[in-house]
Amino acid sequence: MPKTLIIDDDITFCTMLKALLERNGHNVEVCYSSQGVSQLISDNFYDIILSDIRLPDSDGMELLKLFNKTTPKSQVIMLTSYANYTTAVRSIKEGAFSYIPKPFTPDEVLNIINEALHENKGTQVKTTTKTKTQQKTLYIEGSSNESKKLQNYIQLVAPTQISVLITGKSGTGKEYVAKTIHELSSRSQKPFVAVDCGAIPKELVASEFFGHIKGSFTGAHEDKTGHFEAANGGTLFLDEVGNLTYNTQIQLLRVLQEREIRPVGSNKTIKVDIRLIAATNDDLKLSIANGTFREDLYHRLNEFDFRVPSLADRKDDIMLFAQHFLSKANDYLNKTVLGFDDEAEQILRAYSWPGNLRELENIVKRATLLSNGHIITSSQLPEELTEKKSSPQFALTDPQSEKEMIIKALDASNYNKTKTARLLQIDRKTLYNKLKLHSITSD
């Protein structure tokens, strides 16, 4: 059983971290200041020391020097709310195994600690960062039949190199699924680069995807690496791929065929080796029929496809996801809420969840913030969860009808985008994508 020492003046944080580590097989002791630390490490050996870098009565870097002198075989991980690269580099140069900026998830802490336990003292480890290309995904499989089917698809396709098209409603966790496929693949040690296809201005698409060289156009003050080159050797995830312009689709198809790119303004090509995963909540077959999406590109993307089920289709998993989001909210808000009472649980199970996992996560985070004790009650849940829901006022169908319905919804809500999205039962991101797709001016 690993023996771990936590040194931090935040009592609530220490309590939560201690409970997390004890649940994972650690024997944990806690110090809330630097006083007594010297005696503790002289009398006991700790496999892991987790120390805040800023304590009220001491500098964490001075403690690090003490650890190196007194207990050189202990693995030290520095914790801080004041994350900056200079401090991270300094702590590692001074002998720390790694450095984790707060707030962090339980998964991040456990991963770093497990690495430390299996590394020899003195091995240099990079600082823990939270970029899309480096952070491991905590994927919750679920126990419902729909979730098991989804997991089977992931396990089946992950070891291959084929392109994957993930469909599903907004908020169902399509990017998490894509990250999981990447992490289970042979490319897991290479970058995972996620691109929101609806957020790129059309005049910058070529530069964003393929990069540019300095001076190639007005504003190009330095060389830029495009998404394809950044993902080289790894996985490129195209979120909401249906939002790509027709011209961009042509460029993308050419790259997928030739496996090389040419940065804007350059006369040299760069070979790229990427696995492509795309996601959409649109019906791409309908888009093909309407002439807005290329059929040849669709087949390039769709070597294997599957749908991520809506939360309403896996009701048995609601409390599993809710408990997971509660753990994340506790870490983020420095709280110690343990769960939900019976009435709150019944409300969560009965709700239709039009916003899917994203909506559930936001509601659990809000309830955690409002909670004054260790249990979330129905009073901390939004009233709309218990309101009777009528059929959607505007059901999105074919493109022309969809445009008309969006305009009606904007008019009915006096052009308030939040209310418009609620009327259409879509999220704001999807609404903005639809406004752009249909060239609707909403101001």
Stockholm file with secondary structure:
# STOCKHOLM 1.0

chainA/1-443         MPKTLIIDDDITFCTMLKALLERNGHNVEVCYSSQGVSQLISDNFYDIILSDIRLPDSDGMELLKLFNKTTPKSQVIMLTSYANYTTAVRSIKEGAFSYIPKPFTPDEVLNIINEALHENKGTQVKTTTKTKTQQKTLYIEGSSNESKKLQNYIQLVAPTQISVLITGKSGTGKEYVAKTIHELSSRSQKPFVAVDCGAIPKELVASEFFGHIKGSFTGAHEDKTGHFEAANGGTLFLDEVGNLTYNTQIQLLRVLQEREIRPVGSNKTIKVDIRLIAATNDDLKLSIANGTFREDLYHRLNEFDFRVPSLADRKDDIMLFAQHFLSKANDYLNKTVLGFDDEAEQILRAYSWPGNLRELENIVKRATLLSNGHIITSSQLPEELTEKKSSPQFALTDPQSEKEMIIKALDASNYNKTKTARLLQIDRKTLYNKLKLHSITSD
#=GR chainA/1-443 SS CCEEEEECSCHHHHHHHHHHHHHTTCEEEEESSSTTHHHHHHHCCCSEEEEESEETTEEHHHHHHHHHHHCTTSEEEEEESSCCHHHHHHHHHTTCSEEEESSCCHHHHHHHHHHHHHSCTTCCCCCCCCCTTTSCCCCCCCSSHHHHHHHHHHHHHTTSCCCEEEECCTTSCHHHHHHHHHHTSTTTTSCEEEEETTSSCGGGHHHHHHCBCTTSSTTCCSCBCCHHHHTTTSEEEEETGGGSCHHHHHHHHHHHHHCEECCBTCSCCEECCCEEEEEESSCHHHHHHTTSSCHHHHHHHCSEEEECCCGGGCGGGHHHHHHHHHHHHHHHHTCCCCEECHHHHHHHHHSCCTTHHHHHHHHHHHHHHHCSSSEECGGGSCGGGTSCCCCCSSCCCSHHHHHHHHHHHHHHTTTCHHHHHHHHTCCHHHHHHHHHHTTCCCC
#=GC SS_cons         CCEEEEECSCHHHHHHHHHHHHHTTCEEEEESSSTTHHHHHHHCCCSEEEEESEETTEEHHHHHHHHHHHCTTSEEEEEESSCCHHHHHHHHHTTCSEEEESSCCHHHHHHHHHHHHHSCTTCCCCCCCCCTTTSCCCCCCCSSHHHHHHHHHHHHHTTSCCCEEEECCTTSCHHHHHHHHHHTSTTTTSCEEEEETTSSCGGGHHHHHHCBCTTSSTTCCSCBCCHHHHTTTSEEEEETGGGSCHHHHHHHHHHHHHCEECCBTCSCCEECCCEEEEEESSCHHHHHHTTSSCHHHHHHHCSEEEECCCGGGCGGGHHHHHHHHHHHHHHHHTCCCCEECHHHHHHHHHSCCTTHHHHHHHHHHHHHHHCSSSEECGGGSCGGGTSCCCCCSSCCCSHHHHHHHHHHHHHHTTTCHHHHHHHHTCCHHHHHHHHHHTTCCCC
//
